[in-house]
Amino acid sequence: MSNKAWRIVALLFIVVPIIICIIISFIITYFPTSDVSLILASDFLPIAIKIQGVGILIAILVSIFKIKKD
């Protein structure tokens, strides 16, 4: 995979979920009793965290395979 492809994968699976988690955390912090923050906390935050975890796992596996390949 080329460097450009790895940057896109990193952006999609690591950077974007981190930004989503930060935005949701700010909304939950500043509007703790609103319905929107409850929906975000129960639905979207766990999904963003799972996507981020999958992205980090993919990055670790790729680095392990690159080390074994060399």
Secondary structure, DSSP 8 states (H G I E B T S, - for coil): --HHHHHHHHIIIIIHHHHHHHHHHHHHHH-TTSHHHHHIIIIIHHHHHHHHHHHHHHHHHHHHHHHHH-
